[in-house]
Amino acid sequence: MTGSTPDALRVGYVPGVIVSKWERVWAERFPERPLALVAVPQADQETAIHESRVDMCFVRLPIDRAKTHAIPLYEERPVAVIPTDHPISLYEEITLADLADERLQDATDLDALADTVALVAAVGGAAVMPQSLARLHHRRDLTYRPLTDAEPTAIALAWLIDNPNEAIEDFIGVVRGRTARSSRAPRTEPVAPQRNNKRPEAARKKQPAGRPRTAKRRGR
């Protein structure tokens, strides 16, 4: 604390997480308290918290919960990024089986997805990643289709258990949608993740006439 001006609450966020709505509510509700938003690489999400580079961070689960609280917020639907002229782009949704004959590019390093999608554009195949990251790295020559049977990833708000910053409780209230008049709830209060409803199988786009569902893929 310097003089009468509170130190900024430093809130980190990994790529793909949109924090503007919470920033706006915070500014309206606590105009006297600065909020510093910090972009954090996916690989550094836990390090940033434990080294106190941020007070809180929007992270992708799982994380080590030994010294950290985490409130699950929502789940991200996985998608397959493919060239726009790929045969399976004709469908609204696909399954992992539809990718069985595809060259899957490595998308495990979420901080290097720009290179991954560039590789898909250059040599074909597909890459599986959270939908928010597919949007972040969108290219005109690529598209993506939701995967109905792949495991989603979860976004959570995390902070050190022993962090004494009282503004943490206020930010939790903003993220949880509490009104300005509502009372604070305990930090460890569980919150059920918001799940995206998957389309039923019957809701998939019908196969164009003349093309069997198991049509051979293009030659590579």
Secondary structure as GFF3:
##gff-version 3
##sequence-region A 1 220
A	DSSP	beta_strand	9	13	.	.	.	ID=ss1
A	DSSP	alpha_helix	20	29	.	.	.	ID=ss2
A	DSSP	beta_strand	35	39	.	.	.	ID=ss3
A	DSSP	three_ten_helix	42	44	.	.	.	ID=ss4
A	DSSP	alpha_helix	45	50	.	.	.	ID=ss5
A	DSSP	beta_strand	56	60	.	.	.	ID=ss6
A	DSSP	beta_strand	68	76	.	.	.	ID=ss7
A	DSSP	beta_strand	78	83	.	.	.	ID=ss8
A	DSSP	three_ten_helix	87	90	.	.	.	ID=ss9
A	DSSP	three_ten_helix	96	99	.	.	.	ID=ss10
A	DSSP	three_ten_helix	110	112	.	.	.	ID=ss11
A	DSSP	alpha_helix	113	123	.	.	.	ID=ss12
A	DSSP	beta_strand	127	130	.	.	.	ID=ss13
A	DSSP	alpha_helix	131	136	.	.	.	ID=ss14
A	DSSP	beta_strand	142	146	.	.	.	ID=ss15
A	DSSP	beta_strand	153	160	.	.	.	ID=ss16
A	DSSP	alpha_helix	167	176	.	.	.	ID=ss17
A	DSSP	three_ten_helix	201	203	.	.	.	ID=ss18
###
